[in-house]
Amino acid sequence: MSYTKRIMNSRVWMYLCGYAIALLMVAPLLWMFISAFKQPGSTVTVLSKLFSPPFTLDSFIKVLKPDGTAMMWRWTLNSVIVGVVQTGITVLFSSWAAFAVSRIAFKGKTIIFVLILIGMMVPVESIVVPLFDMVTDMGWSNSYNALIWPGMMLPLAFLILKQFIDQLPNELLEAARIDGAGAFLIWWKMIWPLSRSSMAAVSIFIFIQSWNNLLWPLLVAQETSMMTLPVGIPTFQSIFATDLAVPMASNVLASVPALLVFLLFQRHIIKGISMTGIK
């Protein structure tokens, strides 16, 4: 067998393996999506019955109907508010911190950088108890303050933005300082525009993490009206324990925003992570 044929065969097997892995990843989502369009009470665990008609929107209507059974609209609103506000504040603070540690000389900068890196190694579960005690003592239980503020700091966002700012030419920033620009003006006029791709990638990571967060909202949002989608949907699913079509419809509705955000802005993820400097 010639070298060219061996290369072709290896590529064919590589593509086949890639498609097989992709199919395994997509299969659960496909099952969830098709089950959501089945009639309420129908069997969705048998493959032959899963793909057979009829298909209907009754499960979605039942989920979205404001009859008190499920508060999908309220839970979606809570998830959107928490995700958007948390993303905006986290990106802003992470950008400021990354710029300060990267480009401003002050005592203790190395210590602060090391402490932030250590924060990446600490599991969230290990700090849940003290955070919960703090939120309770401040009277923030069952409020947006409890859902938003404790999750604002993300060491990974700081690290990505700092890595980008480190690659910016010193001459560019020195020219701005010679012209009389202060730290905030340099960040606003130069760092912010140049790091938009990195900030977009970080924003997507933060939003999806906030959207899928279960542990913390489960602890601080005991009232049904303050639940987010990851907390409210399991509560809703317990009502339809024998009917999988209706819970699947709620899962589809909860997954659509995160999937749309990823699909629409995936190029920013690739560009923001791969970019190591400016032309």
Contacts in CASP RR format, 6 or more apart in sequence:
PFRMAT RR
TARGET T0000
AUTHOR 0000-0000-0000
METHOD contacts of the structure
MODEL  1
MSYTKRIMNSRVWMYLCGYAIALLMVAPLLWMFISAFKQPGSTVTVLSKL
FSPPFTLDSFIKVLKPDGTAMMWRWTLNSVIVGVVQTGITVLFSSWAAFA
VSRIAFKGKTIIFVLILIGMMVPVESIVVPLFDMVTDMGWSNSYNALIWP
GMMLPLAFLILKQFIDQLPNELLEAARIDGAGAFLIWWKMIWPLSRSSMA
AVSIFIFIQSWNNLLWPLLVAQETSMMTLPVGIPTFQSIFATDLAVPMAS
NVLASVPALLVFLLFQRHIIKGISMTGIK
1 9 0 8 1.000
29 255 0 8 1.000
31 44 0 8 1.000
31 50 0 8 1.000
32 248 0 8 1.000
32 251 0 8 1.000
32 252 0 8 1.000
32 255 0 8 1.000
33 248 0 8 1.000
33 252 0 8 1.000
34 44 0 8 1.000
34 50 0 8 1.000
34 51 0 8 1.000
35 44 0 8 1.000
35 50 0 8 1.000
35 244 0 8 1.000
35 245 0 8 1.000
35 248 0 8 1.000
36 59 0 8 1.000
36 60 0 8 1.000
36 245 0 8 1.000
36 248 0 8 1.000
36 249 0 8 1.000
36 251 0 8 1.000
36 252 0 8 1.000
37 55 0 8 1.000
37 56 0 8 1.000
37 57 0 8 1.000
37 59 0 8 1.000
37 249 0 8 1.000
38 44 0 8 1.000
38 50 0 8 1.000
38 55 0 8 1.000
38 56 0 8 1.000
38 59 0 8 1.000
38 245 0 8 1.000
39 54 0 8 1.000
39 56 0 8 1.000
39 58 0 8 1.000
39 59 0 8 1.000
39 245 0 8 1.000
40 58 0 8 1.000
40 59 0 8 1.000
40 62 0 8 1.000
40 243 0 8 1.000
40 245 0 8 1.000
40 246 0 8 1.000
41 242 0 8 1.000
41 243 0 8 1.000
41 244 0 8 1.000
41 245 0 8 1.000
41 246 0 8 1.000
42 49 0 8 1.000
42 245 0 8 1.000
43 49 0 8 1.000
43 50 0 8 1.000
44 50 0 8 1.000
44 244 0 8 1.000
44 245 0 8 1.000
44 248 0 8 1.000
45 244 0 8 1.000
59 245 0 8 1.000
59 246 0 8 1.000
59 248 0 8 1.000
59 249 0 8 1.000
60 249 0 8 1.000
60 252 0 8 1.000
60 253 0 8 1.000
62 69 0 8 1.000
62 246 0 8 1.000
62 249 0 8 1.000
63 70 0 8 1.000
63 72 0 8 1.000
63 236 0 8 1.000
63 246 0 8 1.000
63 249 0 8 1.000
63 250 0 8 1.000
63 253 0 8 1.000
64 72 0 8 1.000
64 73 0 8 1.000
64 253 0 8 1.000
66 73 0 8 1.000
69 236 0 8 1.000
69 239 0 8 1.000
70 236 0 8 1.000
70 239 0 8 1.000
70 250 0 8 1.000
71 224 0 8 1.000
71 225 0 8 1.000
71 227 0 8 1.000
71 232 0 8 1.000
72 229 0 8 1.000
72 236 0 8 1.000
72 250 0 8 1.000
72 253 0 8 1.000
74 225 0 8 1.000
74 227 0 8 1.000
75 227 0 8 1.000
75 228 0 8 1.000
75 229 0 8 1.000
75 231 0 8 1.000
75 232 0 8 1.000
75 233 0 8 1.000
76 229 0 8 1.000
76 253 0 8 1.000
76 254 0 8 1.000
76 257 0 8 1.000
78 144 0 8 1.000
78 147 0 8 1.000
78 221 0 8 1.000
78 226 0 8 1.000
78 227 0 8 1.000
78 228 0 8 1.000
78 229 0 8 1.000
79 210 0 8 1.000
79 211 0 8 1.000
79 228 0 8 1.000
79 229 0 8 1.000
79 230 0 8 1.000
79 254 0 8 1.000
79 257 0 8 1.000
80 257 0 8 1.000
81 144 0 8 1.000
82 144 0 8 1.000
82 147 0 8 1.000
82 148 0 8 1.000
82 210 0 8 1.000
82 217 0 8 1.000
82 228 0 8 1.000
83 206 0 8 1.000
83 207 0 8 1.000
83 210 0 8 1.000
83 211 0 8 1.000
84 207 0 8 1.000
85 144 0 8 1.000
85 148 0 8 1.000
86 148 0 8 1.000
86 151 0 8 1.000
86 152 0 8 1.000
86 206 0 8 1.000
86 207 0 8 1.000
86 210 0 8 1.000
87 203 0 8 1.000
87 206 0 8 1.000
87 207 0 8 1.000
87 210 0 8 1.000
88 203 0 8 1.000
88 206 0 8 1.000
89 148 0 8 1.000
89 152 0 8 1.000
90 151 0 8 1.000
90 152 0 8 1.000
90 153 0 8 1.000
90 154 0 8 1.000
90 157 0 8 1.000
90 206 0 8 1.000
91 157 0 8 1.000
91 199 0 8 1.000
91 202 0 8 1.000
91 203 0 8 1.000
91 206 0 8 1.000
93 152 0 8 1.000
93 153 0 8 1.000
94 153 0 8 1.000
94 154 0 8 1.000
94 157 0 8 1.000
94 158 0 8 1.000
94 161 0 8 1.000
94 202 0 8 1.000
95 161 0 8 1.000
95 187 0 8 1.000
95 191 0 8 1.000
95 192 0 8 1.000
95 195 0 8 1.000
95 199 0 8 1.000
96 187 0 8 1.000
97 116 0 8 1.000
97 158 0 8 1.000
97 162 0 8 1.000
98 158 0 8 1.000
98 161 0 8 1.000
98 162 0 8 1.000
98 164 0 8 1.000
98 165 0 8 1.000
99 161 0 8 1.000
99 165 0 8 1.000
99 183 0 8 1.000
99 186 0 8 1.000
99 187 0 8 1.000
99 191 0 8 1.000
100 106 0 8 1.000
100 109 0 8 1.000
100 183 0 8 1.000
101 109 0 8 1.000
101 112 0 8 1.000
101 113 0 8 1.000
101 116 0 8 1.000
101 158 0 8 1.000
101 162 0 8 1.000
102 162 0 8 1.000
102 165 0 8 1.000
102 166 0 8 1.000
103 165 0 8 1.000
103 173 0 8 1.000
103 186 0 8 1.000
104 183 0 8 1.000
116 155 0 8 1.000
116 158 0 8 1.000
116 159 0 8 1.000
117 155 0 8 1.000
117 159 0 8 1.000
119 155 0 8 1.000
120 155 0 8 1.000
120 156 0 8 1.000
120 159 0 8 1.000
124 215 0 8 1.000
124 216 0 8 1.000
125 215 0 8 1.000
128 215 0 8 1.000
128 216 0 8 1.000
128 219 0 8 1.000
131 150 0 8 1.000
131 216 0 8 1.000
132 219 0 8 1.000
132 220 0 8 1.000
134 150 0 8 1.000
135 141 0 8 1.000
135 145 0 8 1.000
135 146 0 8 1.000
135 150 0 8 1.000
135 220 0 8 1.000
138 145 0 8 1.000
140 146 0 8 1.000
140 149 0 8 1.000
140 220 0 8 1.000
141 220 0 8 1.000
141 222 0 8 1.000
142 220 0 8 1.000
142 221 0 8 1.000
142 222 0 8 1.000
142 223 0 8 1.000
142 226 0 8 1.000
143 226 0 8 1.000
144 226 0 8 1.000
146 220 0 8 1.000
146 221 0 8 1.000
147 216 0 8 1.000
147 217 0 8 1.000
147 220 0 8 1.000
147 221 0 8 1.000
147 226 0 8 1.000
147 228 0 8 1.000
150 216 0 8 1.000
151 210 0 8 1.000
151 216 0 8 1.000
154 202 0 8 1.000
154 205 0 8 1.000
154 206 0 8 1.000
154 209 0 8 1.000
156 202 0 8 1.000
156 205 0 8 1.000
157 202 0 8 1.000
157 205 0 8 1.000
157 206 0 8 1.000
160 198 0 8 1.000
160 201 0 8 1.000
160 202 0 8 1.000
160 272 0 8 1.000
160 273 0 8 1.000
161 195 0 8 1.000
161 198 0 8 1.000
161 199 0 8 1.000
161 202 0 8 1.000
163 276 0 8 1.000
164 195 0 8 1.000
164 198 0 8 1.000
164 272 0 8 1.000
164 275 0 8 1.000
164 276 0 8 1.000
164 277 0 8 1.000
165 191 0 8 1.000
165 195 0 8 1.000
167 276 0 8 1.000
167 277 0 8 1.000
167 278 0 8 1.000
168 190 0 8 1.000
168 191 0 8 1.000
168 194 0 8 1.000
168 277 0 8 1.000
168 278 0 8 1.000
169 278 0 8 1.000
172 190 0 8 1.000
173 186 0 8 1.000
173 190 0 8 1.000
176 182 0 8 1.000
176 185 0 8 1.000
176 186 0 8 1.000
176 189 0 8 1.000
176 190 0 8 1.000
177 186 0 8 1.000
181 189 0 8 1.000
192 199 0 8 1.000
194 278 0 8 1.000
197 268 0 8 1.000
197 271 0 8 1.000
197 272 0 8 1.000
197 275 0 8 1.000
198 272 0 8 1.000
198 273 0 8 1.000
198 275 0 8 1.000
200 265 0 8 1.000
200 268 0 8 1.000
200 269 0 8 1.000
200 272 0 8 1.000
201 268 0 8 1.000
201 269 0 8 1.000
201 271 0 8 1.000
201 272 0 8 1.000
201 273 0 8 1.000
204 261 0 8 1.000
204 262 0 8 1.000
204 265 0 8 1.000
204 268 0 8 1.000
204 269 0 8 1.000
205 269 0 8 1.000
207 258 0 8 1.000
207 261 0 8 1.000
208 258 0 8 1.000
208 261 0 8 1.000
208 262 0 8 1.000
211 229 0 8 1.000
211 230 0 8 1.000
211 257 0 8 1.000
211 258 0 8 1.000
212 230 0 8 1.000
212 258 0 8 1.000
213 228 0 8 1.000
213 230 0 8 1.000
214 230 0 8 1.000
214 231 0 8 1.000
217 227 0 8 1.000
217 228 0 8 1.000
217 230 0 8 1.000
217 231 0 8 1.000
218 230 0 8 1.000
218 231 0 8 1.000
221 227 0 8 1.000
221 228 0 8 1.000
221 231 0 8 1.000
224 232 0 8 1.000
224 235 0 8 1.000
227 235 0 8 1.000
229 254 0 8 1.000
230 254 0 8 1.000
233 247 0 8 1.000
233 250 0 8 1.000
233 251 0 8 1.000
233 254 0 8 1.000
236 247 0 8 1.000
236 250 0 8 1.000
237 247 0 8 1.000
237 250 0 8 1.000
240 246 0 8 1.000
240 247 0 8 1.000
262 269 0 8 1.000
END
